Amino acid sequence: MDDHIFHYFLDECRAVSEATSYVEILNYSDPKWNTCEQHALTLDEFENFLHRRGAFAPPEGLPPGVRLLNALRLVVQVNAKHPDTFAPKVLSLPKETYSNMVNAMRLPQKGIETSAVVGPFFWSSLDHDDDDPHLHVVHRKSDVRKKGKTRGWELLLSHSFKTSVTSGFMKGTPTSDVPLALRHITSTPSETGHPLLLSLFFLSHDLNPANDQKQRDARDWLRRLENAVSMRDEVDASETYFKDDGFVEIDGLSRDLVECHGHVMWKRPQAYAALCGEIKKALGLFETEYRRNLGDGQGKQILKTHRQFLSRVDFYLAKLKGLENYIWTTLERLKVQREGLYNILSQREARLNLEIAGEQRRIAHASKRDSTAMKTLSLLGALFLPGSYLASVFGMSFFNFEADATPVSVDLWIYFAVTVPITAFIVVAWIWFDRRREAQHKKDDADLERNIDQMEKDIMRNLRKRTMSKAHTWNTVTSPPKAG
């Protein structure tokens, strides 16, 4: 079944080209014969490296009693640069070459099915070959692209308990930990007999102090956010979010809350705790099978290294547990500040609504005054009505335009004597009424401003009244029920 599924996925994959090299570390019972080589590997020499032929053949003429204790043989692609090299269903070797490598080195065929996994991934298993048992390991981490460049690394390993040779394929981008891991294994060739050495190197770099420092920086960032939202005085004045006018920069504060949350969620401890659990499981498989096949003098050294690895994994688990609690506290405090910021925005929105309501009331008063002005125009038009009325009345006998008649009556003064006082009285009465009306408008506007402020105070008082209706709940003791 595994072989059928492997070739099925192999047919669906496409190949991209990457520069390839090899690493070979051979440890003998006589350290003089130990070798550690790393060179470029061309496709025409690829098969020779897989089958240890030609320049890669085992050394001849070993002294009597000198034998190979353990070895690490890797096909390596250190500077994988193709933008799709870690995309799903993509191989960085020709299909036939990749298939030959998996078969010759007895690498886990399931590795081809992990090209689309997300986050840190680790899997291990025994192939249950009684004649030559192998421990299979798939360890990889493929991240999303950043600025158009792919990031990640991949590790396929197969360890033979019969020959103590670990074979594998390792690929990583220039920004990954692959170059650093290669420097580590070439610096500690005596420990390459343990197949999980590379996985422990990758894990140690993933959980390096920079990860802890990032959480500490996020906590410092959180304190500045708390100072801005909760008005706490725990940071320097230069680290605040207040502007020169004393107001909080809401836009920057909101963006930083989101960014700080993203920093806190970087490399979640739960994911790496699960990864440590899988590595610990692989260590258990190795120890059980290694003790069953133990038969050389190098066993004590390998088991000593194995115990060191177990201790390191337990150390990382304890570290991740503390980091998980630390991150949980930071996330809860971020949640409180986010809710506080929402409350500030709600209060500002309520204040804005009150101002809008006040403006609407002012517009209503202005409309009312406009209607009053229209009445005034009507009143001004009515100023001429008394004169017109009196003219029509007196016109019946005061004026006579007939022939040989006096055109103007001697009693014309009566018209002016009556019209002018009445008109003056009406004008004076209107001026007095208009001034009273303007004074009332000013008083109404002042009352309107006071009502808006009082409206806000009443709303806040009602809110506090409902919120603090059970104010005496802190540190209270429930009275015991009365007997009888």
C-alpha positions as CSV (number, residue, x, y, z in Angstrom):
1,M,0.0,0.0,0.0
2,D,2.7,2.5,0.9
3,D,4.6,1.9,-2.3
4,H,1.4,2.4,-4.4
5,I,0.5,5.6,-2.6
6,F,4.1,6.9,-2.9
7,H,4.1,6.5,-6.7
8,Y,0.6,8.0,-6.9
9,F,1.7,11.2,-5.2
10,L,5.0,11.1,-7.1
11,D,3.2,11.2,-10.4
12,E,1.2,14.2,-9.2
13,C,4.3,16.2,-8.2
14,R,6.3,18.6,-10.3
15,A,10.0,19.2,-10.0
16,V,12.0,22.4,-9.5
17,S,15.7,22.7,-9.6
18,E,17.9,23.4,-6.5
19,A,21.6,23.3,-5.9
20,T,22.4,19.9,-4.2
21,S,25.4,18.8,-2.1
22,Y,26.1,15.9,0.3
23,V,27.3,15.5,3.9
24,E,29.0,12.3,5.0
25,I,30.3,11.7,8.5
26,L,31.9,8.3,9.2
27,N,33.0,7.3,12.7
28,Y,35.3,4.3,13.2
29,S,36.5,2.4,16.2
30,D,39.9,4.1,15.5
31,P,39.3,7.9,15.4
32,K,42.2,8.3,13.0
33,W,39.9,7.0,10.2
34,N,37.0,9.3,11.0
35,T,35.9,11.5,8.1
36,C,33.6,14.5,7.8
37,E,33.0,15.7,4.2
38,Q,30.6,18.2,2.6
39,H,30.8,18.9,-1.1
40,A,28.6,19.6,-4.1
41,L,26.7,16.7,-5.6
42,T,25.9,16.6,-9.3
43,L,23.2,14.4,-10.8
44,D,25.7,12.3,-12.6
45,E,27.3,11.4,-9.3
46,F,24.0,11.1,-7.4
47,E,23.6,7.4,-7.9
48,N,27.2,6.7,-6.9
49,F,26.6,8.5,-3.6
50,L,23.4,6.6,-3.0
51,H,25.0,3.2,-3.5
52,R,28.4,4.2,-2.1
53,R,30.3,3.6,-5.4
54,G,33.3,5.1,-7.0
55,A,34.6,8.1,-4.9
56,F,32.0,7.3,-2.3
57,A,33.0,3.7,-1.7
58,P,34.0,2.6,1.8
59,P,37.7,3.0,2.4
60,E,39.9,-0.1,1.7
61,G,42.8,-1.3,3.7
62,L,41.4,-0.7,7.2
63,P,43.7,-2.1,9.9
64,P,42.5,-5.2,11.6
65,G,40.0,-4.5,14.3
66,V,39.0,-1.1,12.9
67,R,35.4,-1.1,11.9
68,L,32.6,1.5,11.2
69,L,30.7,2.4,14.4
70,N,28.1,4.8,12.9
71,A,27.7,7.2,10.1
72,L,25.5,10.0,8.9
73,R,25.0,10.4,5.1
74,L,22.8,13.2,3.9
75,V,21.7,14.7,0.6
76,V,21.5,18.4,1.3
77,Q,19.9,21.4,-0.3
78,V,21.1,24.3,1.9
79,N,20.1,27.3,-0.2
80,A,16.7,26.4,-1.6
81,K,15.6,29.6,-3.4
82,H,12.8,28.6,-5.9
83,P,9.6,30.4,-4.8
84,D,7.7,27.1,-5.1
85,T,10.2,24.8,-3.5
86,F,8.0,24.3,-0.4
87,A,4.7,24.4,-2.2
88,P,2.4,21.4,-2.1
89,K,3.2,18.6,-4.6
90,V,6.6,20.1,-5.5
91,L,9.9,18.2,-5.5
92,S,13.3,19.8,-5.6
93,L,14.8,16.7,-7.4
94,P,13.8,15.0,-10.6
95,K,11.1,12.5,-10.0
96,E,13.2,9.5,-10.9
97,T,16.1,10.7,-8.8
98,Y,13.9,11.3,-5.9
99,S,12.3,7.9,-6.1
100,N,15.8,6.2,-6.4
101,M,17.0,8.2,-3.3
102,V,14.0,7.1,-1.2
103,N,14.4,3.4,-2.2
104,A,18.2,3.3,-1.9
105,M,18.4,5.1,1.5
106,R,15.1,3.5,2.7
107,L,13.7,6.9,3.5
108,P,10.1,7.2,4.7
109,Q,7.8,7.1,1.7
110,K,5.2,9.1,3.6
111,G,7.4,12.1,3.4
112,I,6.1,13.0,0.0
113,E,2.6,13.4,1.5
114,T,3.8,16.1,3.9
115,S,4.5,18.8,1.4
116,A,1.3,20.6,2.4
117,V,1.5,20.3,6.2
118,V,1.4,23.5,8.2
119,G,3.3,24.5,11.3
120,P,6.0,22.4,12.9
121,F,5.5,18.7,12.0
122,F,7.2,15.6,13.4
123,W,6.5,11.9,12.7
124,S,8.4,8.7,13.5
125,S,7.9,5.0,13.1
126,L,9.7,1.7,12.8
127,D,9.5,-0.1,9.4
128,H,9.3,-3.5,11.3
129,D,11.9,-5.2,9.1
130,D,13.2,-8.0,11.3
131,D,16.3,-8.5,9.2
132,D,17.4,-4.8,9.1
133,P,15.0,-2.6,11.2
134,H,15.0,1.1,10.4
135,L,13.7,4.1,12.3
136,H,11.9,6.5,10.0
137,V,11.6,10.3,10.8
138,V,9.8,13.1,9.0
139,H,10.5,16.5,10.5
140,R,9.7,19.7,8.7
141,K,8.3,23.2,9.0
142,S,7.0,25.1,5.9
143,D,5.9,28.7,6.5
144,V,3.9,31.0,4.3
145,R,5.7,33.3,2.0
146,K,7.1,36.6,3.2
147,K,7.7,39.4,0.7
148,G,7.3,36.8,-2.1
149,K,10.0,34.5,-0.7
150,T,9.3,31.0,0.6
151,R,10.6,29.9,4.0
152,G,10.9,26.5,5.7
153,W,13.0,23.3,5.9
154,E,12.5,19.6,5.5
155,L,14.2,16.6,7.0
156,L,13.7,12.9,6.0
157,L,15.8,10.4,8.0
158,S,16.2,6.6,8.1
159,H,18.4,4.9,10.7
160,S,19.5,1.3,10.4
161,F,19.9,-0.4,13.7
162,K,21.9,-3.2,12.0
163,T,24.6,-0.9,10.5
164,S,24.1,2.3,12.7
165,V,24.0,4.3,9.5
166,T,21.6,7.3,9.4
167,S,20.7,8.3,5.9
168,G,18.6,11.3,5.0
169,F,17.5,14.2,2.8
170,M,17.6,17.7,4.2
171,K,16.4,20.9,2.5
172,G,16.1,24.5,3.7
173,T,16.0,28.1,2.6
174,P,18.9,30.4,3.4
175,T,16.8,31.9,6.2
176,S,16.1,28.5,7.8
177,D,18.2,26.7,10.5
178,V,19.6,24.2,8.0
179,P,23.0,25.9,7.6
180,L,23.4,26.3,11.3
181,A,22.4,22.7,11.9
182,L,25.0,21.5,9.5
183,R,27.7,23.5,11.3
184,H,26.5,21.9,14.6
185,I,26.7,18.3,13.4
186,T,30.1,18.8,11.8
187,S,31.3,20.2,15.1
188,T,29.9,17.2,17.1
189,P,30.6,14.2,14.8
190,S,30.9,11.8,17.7
191,E,27.1,12.2,18.4
192,T,25.9,11.5,14.9
193,G,25.3,7.9,15.8
194,H,22.0,9.0,17.3
195,P,19.4,9.5,14.5
196,L,17.5,12.3,16.4
197,L,20.5,14.6,16.7
198,L,19.4,16.8,13.8
199,S,15.8,17.0,15.1
200,L,17.1,18.1,18.5
201,F,19.2,20.8,16.8
202,F,16.2,22.1,14.9
203,L,14.1,22.1,18.1
204,S,16.7,23.9,20.1
205,H,16.9,26.7,17.6
206,D,13.1,27.0,17.4
207,L,12.9,27.4,21.1
208,N,16.0,29.6,21.5
209,P,16.1,32.5,24.0
210,A,15.0,34.9,21.1
211,N,11.5,33.3,21.4
212,D,11.4,34.1,25.2
213,Q,12.7,37.6,24.5
214,K,9.9,38.2,22.0
215,Q,7.3,37.4,24.7
216,R,9.1,39.7,27.1
217,D,9.0,42.5,24.5
218,A,5.3,41.9,23.9
219,R,4.7,42.2,27.7
220,D,6.6,45.5,27.7
221,W,4.5,46.6,24.8
222,L,1.4,45.6,26.7
223,R,2.4,47.8,29.6
224,R,2.5,50.8,27.3
225,L,-0.9,49.9,25.9
226,E,-2.3,49.6,29.5
227,N,-0.9,53.0,30.3
228,A,-2.7,54.5,27.3
229,V,-6.0,52.7,27.8
230,S,-6.2,52.4,31.6
231,M,-4.3,55.6,32.5
232,R,-1.7,53.7,34.5
233,D,1.5,55.4,35.3
234,E,4.1,52.6,34.9
235,V,6.0,53.6,31.8
236,D,8.2,56.6,30.8
237,A,6.6,59.6,29.3
238,S,8.3,59.0,26.0
239,E,6.6,55.6,25.7
240,T,3.1,56.9,26.0
241,Y,0.4,57.1,23.3
242,F,-0.7,60.6,24.3
243,K,-0.5,63.5,21.8
244,D,0.6,67.0,22.6
245,D,-3.0,68.0,23.2
246,G,-3.4,65.3,25.9
247,F,-5.7,63.0,23.8
248,V,-5.0,59.4,23.2
249,E,-4.0,58.3,19.6
250,I,-6.8,55.8,19.1
251,D,-5.8,54.7,15.6
252,G,-2.2,53.9,16.6
253,L,-3.4,52.3,19.8
254,S,-5.8,50.0,18.0
255,R,-3.2,48.9,15.4
256,D,-0.7,48.2,18.2
257,L,-3.2,46.1,20.1
258,V,-3.6,43.9,17.0
259,E,0.2,43.8,16.3
260,C,1.0,43.0,19.9
261,H,-1.5,40.1,19.8
262,G,0.2,38.8,16.7
263,H,3.6,38.9,18.5
264,V,2.2,37.0,21.4
265,M,0.8,34.3,19.2
266,W,4.2,33.7,17.5
267,K,5.3,30.1,18.0
268,R,2.5,28.9,20.2
269,P,3.8,26.8,23.0
270,Q,1.0,24.2,22.6
271,A,2.2,23.3,19.1
272,Y,5.8,22.9,20.2
273,A,4.8,21.0,23.3
274,A,3.0,18.5,21.0
275,L,6.1,18.4,18.8
276,C,8.3,17.6,21.9
277,G,5.8,14.8,22.8
278,E,6.3,13.2,19.3
279,I,10.1,13.5,19.6
280,K,10.0,11.9,23.0
281,K,7.9,9.1,21.5
282,A,10.6,8.7,18.8
283,L,13.3,8.6,21.5
284,G,11.4,5.8,23.2
285,L,11.2,3.8,19.9
286,F,14.9,4.3,19.3
287,E,15.9,3.2,22.8
288,T,13.7,0.0,22.7
289,E,15.0,-1.1,19.3
290,Y,18.6,-0.1,20.0
291,R,18.7,-2.1,23.2
292,R,17.3,-5.1,21.4
293,N,20.0,-4.8,18.7
294,L,22.8,-3.8,21.1
295,G,26.0,-5.7,20.5
296,D,28.9,-3.4,20.3
297,G,31.1,-1.4,22.6
298,Q,29.7,1.9,21.5
299,G,26.4,1.2,23.1
300,K,27.1,3.0,26.4
301,Q,28.1,6.2,24.6
302,I,25.0,6.2,22.4
303,L,22.8,5.5,25.5
304,K,24.5,8.4,27.3
305,T,23.7,10.7,24.4
306,H,20.2,9.3,24.4
307,R,19.7,10.2,28.1
308,Q,20.9,13.7,27.4
309,F,18.4,14.1,24.6
310,L,15.6,12.9,26.9
311,S,16.6,15.4,29.5
312,R,16.7,18.2,26.9
313,V,13.2,17.3,25.7
314,D,11.9,17.3,29.3
315,F,13.6,20.7,29.8
316,Y,11.9,22.1,26.7
317,L,8.5,20.8,27.9
318,A,8.9,22.5,31.3
319,K,10.0,25.7,29.5
320,L,7.0,25.6,27.2
321,K,4.6,25.0,30.1
322,G,5.9,28.2,31.8
323,L,5.8,30.1,28.5
324,E,2.2,28.9,27.9
325,N,1.1,30.4,31.3
326,Y,3.0,33.6,30.6
327,I,1.4,33.9,27.2
328,W,-2.1,33.2,28.6
329,T,-1.7,36.0,31.1
330,T,-0.6,38.4,28.3
331,L,-3.5,37.4,26.1
332,E,-6.0,38.0,29.0
333,R,-4.5,41.4,29.7
334,L,-4.7,42.2,26.0
335,K,-8.4,41.2,26.1
336,V,-9.0,43.6,29.0
337,Q,-7.3,46.5,27.2
338,R,-9.2,45.8,24.0
339,E,-12.5,45.9,25.9
340,G,-11.4,49.1,27.6
341,L,-10.6,50.6,24.2
342,Y,-14.0,49.6,22.9
343,N,-15.6,51.3,26.0
344,I,-13.6,54.5,25.3
345,L,-14.8,54.5,21.7
346,S,-18.4,53.9,22.8
347,Q,-18.2,56.8,25.2
348,R,-16.8,59.0,22.4
349,E,-19.5,57.9,20.1
350,A,-22.2,58.6,22.8
351,R,-20.7,62.1,23.3
352,L,-20.7,62.6,19.5
353,N,-24.4,61.6,19.4
354,L,-25.1,64.1,22.2
355,E,-23.4,66.8,20.2
356,I,-25.3,65.9,17.1
357,A,-28.6,66.0,19.1
358,G,-27.6,69.5,20.4
359,E,-26.9,70.7,16.9
360,Q,-30.3,69.3,15.8
361,R,-32.0,71.3,18.6
362,R,-30.1,74.4,17.6
363,I,-31.3,73.9,14.0
364,A,-34.9,73.5,15.2
365,H,-34.6,76.8,17.2
366,A,-33.2,78.5,14.1
367,S,-36.1,77.3,12.1
368,K,-38.4,78.5,14.7
369,R,-36.8,81.9,14.6
370,D,-37.1,81.9,10.8
371,S,-40.8,81.3,11.1
372,T,-41.0,84.2,13.6
373,A,-39.1,86.4,11.1
374,M,-41.8,85.5,8.5
375,K,-44.4,86.7,11.0
376,T,-42.4,89.9,11.4
377,L,-42.6,90.5,7.7
378,S,-46.3,90.0,7.8
379,L,-46.4,92.4,10.7
380,L,-44.4,95.0,8.8
381,G,-46.8,94.6,5.9
382,A,-49.6,95.3,8.4
383,L,-48.0,98.6,9.3
384,F,-49.6,100.1,6.2
385,L,-53.0,98.8,6.9
386,P,-54.1,101.5,9.3
387,G,-53.1,104.3,6.9
388,S,-54.8,102.5,4.1
389,Y,-57.9,101.9,6.1
390,L,-58.1,105.4,7.4
391,A,-57.4,106.8,3.9
392,S,-60.3,104.9,2.6
393,V,-62.5,106.1,5.4
394,F,-61.5,109.7,5.3
395,G,-61.4,109.7,1.5
396,M,-65.1,109.8,1.4
397,S,-65.4,113.4,2.5
398,F,-62.0,114.8,3.0
399,F,-61.1,115.2,-0.6
400,N,-63.3,116.7,-3.3
401,F,-62.0,116.9,-6.9
402,E,-65.2,118.3,-8.4
403,A,-65.1,121.5,-10.4
404,D,-65.0,124.8,-8.4
405,A,-64.5,122.9,-5.2
406,T,-61.6,123.1,-2.8
407,P,-59.4,120.0,-3.6
408,V,-58.1,119.6,-0.1
409,S,-60.3,119.8,2.9
410,V,-59.2,121.9,5.8
411,D,-59.7,118.9,8.0
412,L,-56.8,116.9,6.4
413,W,-54.7,117.3,9.5
414,I,-57.1,114.9,11.2
415,Y,-55.8,112.1,8.9
416,F,-52.2,112.7,9.9
417,A,-53.0,113.3,13.5
418,V,-54.6,109.9,13.7
419,T,-52.4,107.8,11.3
420,V,-49.0,108.9,12.6
421,P,-49.5,108.1,16.3
422,I,-51.1,104.8,15.5
423,T,-48.2,103.8,13.2
424,A,-45.6,104.9,15.7
425,F,-47.4,103.0,18.4
426,I,-47.4,99.8,16.3
427,V,-43.6,100.3,15.4
428,V,-42.6,100.8,19.0
429,A,-44.7,97.9,20.1
430,W,-43.0,95.7,17.5
431,I,-39.5,96.8,18.6
432,W,-40.3,96.1,22.2
433,F,-41.7,92.7,21.3
434,D,-38.8,91.8,19.1
435,R,-36.2,92.6,21.7
436,R,-38.0,90.5,24.3
437,R,-38.1,87.7,21.7
438,E,-34.3,87.9,21.1
439,A,-33.6,87.9,24.8
440,Q,-35.8,84.8,25.1
441,H,-33.9,83.2,22.2
442,K,-30.6,83.8,24.0
443,K,-31.9,82.4,27.2
444,D,-33.2,79.3,25.3
445,D,-29.8,78.7,23.7
446,A,-28.1,79.0,27.1
447,D,-30.6,76.5,28.6
448,L,-30.0,74.3,25.6
449,E,-26.3,74.1,26.2
450,R,-26.9,73.4,29.9
451,N,-29.4,70.7,29.1
452,I,-26.9,68.9,26.8
453,D,-24.3,68.8,29.6
454,Q,-27.0,67.8,32.1
455,M,-28.3,65.1,29.7
456,E,-24.8,63.6,29.6
457,K,-24.5,63.7,33.3
458,D,-27.9,62.1,33.8
459,I,-27.0,59.3,31.4
460,M,-23.7,58.6,33.1
461,R,-25.4,58.8,36.5
462,N,-28.1,56.3,35.4
463,L,-25.4,54.0,34.1
464,R,-23.4,54.2,37.3
465,K,-26.5,53.6,39.3
466,R,-27.3,50.4,37.4
467,T,-23.6,49.3,37.5
468,M,-23.1,50.0,41.1
469,S,-26.4,48.8,42.4
470,K,-24.4,46.0,44.1
471,A,-21.4,48.0,45.1
472,H,-20.8,46.3,48.4
473,T,-19.9,42.8,47.0
474,W,-16.1,43.0,47.6
475,N,-14.9,41.2,50.7
476,T,-18.3,40.6,52.2
477,V,-19.4,37.7,54.3
478,T,-22.8,36.3,53.9
479,S,-24.8,36.5,57.1
480,P,-25.7,33.0,58.5
481,P,-29.4,32.2,58.4
482,K,-31.2,32.9,61.6
483,A,-32.2,30.0,63.6
484,G,-35.8,29.0,64.0
